[in-house]
Amino acid sequence: MYHSFLPGREWLDTAGKPIQAHGGSILFTEGAYYWYGENKEKTDGKTDVWTWGVRCYRSEDLYNWEDCGLIIPPDLEHPGSSLHPSSMLDRPHILYNRETGKYVCWLKIMHRGGRQDETVLTADRILGPYTVVREGLRPLGMSAGDFDLAAASDGKGYYFFERVHSETIIADLTEDYTGVTGYYSTHFPHSAPPYVREATAHFIRRGKHYLLTSGTTGYLPNPSEAAVADTWHGPYRVLGNPHPADESHTSFHSQISSVFQVPGKKDLFIALADRWAPEDMELPYEQYRRWFEIRFDPDLTKEQKDAAMAELGLDMKKYGDGTRNTSIARYVWLPIRFEGEMPVIDWKDEWRWEDAE
């Protein structure tokens, strides 16, 4: 049994198997914690398996997790399905809709040709079964990347997503949470990666709305960025890097997927993050940041890009997302403290949520 969090170390479920709930989130419902995410057990970088469905775990203490199985299994019968293992399914997020009594799950789908859209499913219980109600959804007619879902105390839902390689969009959800109304706001415009913000994680503290985001460097980690606003749609003020003590500029070699406020704790927020590529921790951030700058520079010709990349001496084909063995990805869960309104995440080799305020 576990009695504490051990960030970055292998985390096993109650059956002794590595937990597979990446890009994940936690829901507290029916008297227990449910942690769900991408099942990467078959994603070794040697096949076209990107994600093998969505897996969920149950816990009563946040340390020890029982495997509840695949709540959204892969569709092996239809190669064109968004649930096929090769369809590049990412970042499941689930909201409970009080009015409909449904659990609503959104999935980001990255198609091999570069198009990105969403699949939406619903279920009567957190553990499913889930039924696809929308597939190929392009919210607001946009190519939608990494995202988060959140709901206000009055039940109104919001969808935060990266408009691919350009800006962050905050859109109002329809009453049943299966689509968007058409009302939205735009934030953090950037011309190209690695500075475009992705992996948005929203949370509310003392009436303030916070967004934690990462830059766009694939599975290679980069500095996070925090922003704050007084309302759901902002405007948001960028506060800076919430990992100020991280000399590697990689968010402690991880990427935040969501923020969970522990029930019963007045001010305890946990940043849930993935260490996607634990084998590449010695790779210097400045080197691959420069590689991404060159790759997406519209003012350079292909020949100039090739020459500039060659000078870096970094073979990015080796670090391509499709060749990463994410079945060995680890988790980096750390508490968030606050200096005024600034969220700060410090490294801890071991910690317990019971010891927090």
LINKALIN-V225115 format. One record per backbone hydrogen bond with DSSP energy under -1.0 kcal/mol. NH is the residue of the N-H (numbers start at 0). CO is the residue of the C=O. Records with the same first field share a line. If there is no record, write none. Layout:
NH->CO / CO
This chain:
4->350
7->330
8->5
12->16
13->64
15->12
18->10
21->37
24->35
26->33
28->31
31->28
32->58
33->26
34->56
35->24
36->54
37->21
38->52
42->39
43->41
49->84
50->84
51->38
53->71
54->36
55->68
56->34
57->65
58->32
65->57
67->55
70->53
71->53
74->82
80->77
83->80
86->83
89->107
92->105
94->103
96->101
100->96
102->122
103->94
104->120
105->92
106->118
107->89
108->116
109->87
110->114
113->110
116->108
117->136
118->106
119->133
120->104
121->130
122->102
127->124
130->121
132->119
133->119
136->117
140->137
141->138
144->161
147->159
149->157
151->155
154->151
157->149
158->170
159->147
160->168
161->145
162->166
163->142
165->162
166->162
167->186
168->160
169->184
170->158
171->182
172->156
173->178
176->173
180->171
184->169
186->167
189->165
194->191
197->213
200->211
202->209
204->207
207->204
208->228
209->202
210->226
211->200
212->224
213->197
215->193
219->216
224->212
225->239
226->210
227->236
228->208
236->227
238->225
239->225
245->242
246->244
248->245
253->249
254->273
256->271
257->271
259->269
261->267
264->261
269->259
270->333
271->257
273->254
274->329
279->276
282->279
287->283
288->284
289->285
290->286
291->287
292->288
293->289
294->290
295->291
296->293
299->296
304->300
305->301
306->302
307->303
308->304
309->305
310->306
315->313
317->314
319->316
322->319
323->320
325->323
326->42
327->324
328->325
329->274
331->272
333->270
335->268
336->343
338->341
341->338
343->336
344->241
350->4
355->352
